[in-house]
Amino acid sequence: MEAPSSRAEAGRRQSSGSRSRKVRVEYGFYLPLLGLAMTLIVMAGFETAQLLMLRDSIVAVKNNQNLAVEESQKMRAQFDSIVKGTVQLASNGNVNAVKIVRQLEQQGVTISRKPGSKP
């Protein structure tokens, strides 16, 4: 009788021993290295996409500014031609043109006159 019970105990010991024993799978250093490499590639791709979108936004803002600068240059050219005509009228003796030229000078507008002309 001892034999069957000792066999049963031996079976229990083996089965309980196999349950308590954990199987460890070792991956080595290649799997973490692969994970790190994939993370860096994804991060670099994301950053590149963000930088490209930012670059496009900056180009759009610059183009909008260029339009505004061109418009202001056109307006400045028109204003200069009007001031030139007013200065010419003032030099010919128009009293109202003289007043306008003086007011423009008081407001800080630079007026280029021909030498020898009077305000």
C-alpha positions in Angstrom: 0.0 0.0 0.0 2.8 2.3 0.5 3.7 2.1 -3.1 0.5 3.5 -4.5 0.3 6.3 -1.9 4.0 7.2 -2.4 3.3 7.3 -6.2 0.4 9.6 -5.6 2.5 11.8 -3.4 5.2 11.9 -6.0 2.7 12.8 -8.7 1.4 15.6 -6.4 4.8 16.8 -5.8 5.6 16.9 -9.5 2.4 18.6 -10.4 2.7 21.2 -7.6 6.3 21.7 -8.5 5.5 22.4 -12.1 2.8 24.9 -11.1 5.2 26.8 -8.8 7.9 26.8 -11.4 7.7 29.8 -13.7 8.9 29.6 -17.2 11.1 32.5 -18.1 11.5 33.5 -21.7 14.6 35.5 -22.4 14.5 37.8 -25.4 18.1 39.1 -25.2 18.9 42.7 -26.0 17.5 42.7 -29.5 13.9 43.2 -28.7 14.4 46.3 -26.4 16.8 47.6 -29.0 14.2 47.1 -31.7 11.6 48.8 -29.6 13.8 51.8 -29.0 14.7 52.1 -32.7 11.0 51.9 -33.7 10.2 54.6 -31.1 12.9 56.9 -32.4 11.8 56.4 -36.0 8.2 57.2 -35.2 9.2 60.2 -33.2 11.4 61.5 -36.0 8.6 61.1 -38.5 6.1 62.9 -36.2 8.6 65.8 -35.6 9.2 66.0 -39.4 5.5 66.3 -40.1 5.1 68.9 -37.5 8.0 71.0 -38.8 6.6 70.8 -42.4 3.2 72.0 -41.3 4.9 74.8 -39.3 6.9 75.8 -42.4 3.8 75.9 -44.5 2.2 78.2 -42.0 5.2 80.5 -41.9 5.3 80.7 -45.7 1.6 81.6 -45.7 2.1 84.4 -43.2 5.1 85.7 -45.1 3.0 85.8 -48.3 0.2 87.7 -46.6 2.8 90.2 -45.3 4.2 90.6 -48.8 0.8 91.6 -50.1 0.4 94.1 -47.3 3.9 95.6 -48.0 3.1 95.9 -51.7 -0.1 97.6 -51.0 1.6 100.1 -48.6 4.3 100.8 -51.2 1.6 101.6 -53.7 -0.2 103.9 -51.2 3.1 105.6 -50.4 3.8 106.2 -54.1 0.3 107.7 -54.5 0.8 109.9 -51.4 4.2 111.0 -52.6 2.8 112.0 -56.0 0.0 114.0 -54.3 2.5 115.7 -52.0 4.7 116.5 -55.0 1.7 118.2 -56.7 0.9 120.1 -53.6 4.5 121.3 -53.2 4.5 122.4 -56.8 1.3 124.3 -56.2 2.8 125.9 -53.1 5.9 126.9 -54.9 3.6 128.6 -57.6 2.0 130.7 -54.8 -1.2 128.8 -53.9 -2.0 129.9 -50.4 -4.0 126.7 -49.5 -1.2 124.5 -50.8 1.2 126.3 -48.6 -1.0 125.7 -45.6 -1.3 122.0 -46.5 2.5 121.7 -46.8 3.1 123.3 -43.4 0.5 121.0 -41.8 2.2 118.0 -43.3 5.6 119.1 -42.0 4.1 119.7 -38.5 2.8 116.1 -38.6 6.2 114.8 -39.4 5.8 114.0 -43.1 9.1 114.3 -44.9 8.7 116.4 -48.1 11.5 116.6 -50.6 11.5 119.9 -52.3 13.6 121.2 -55.2 16.4 123.5 -54.1 15.4 127.2 -54.2 11.7 126.6 -53.9 9.7 128.4 -51.2 7.1 126.7 -49.0 
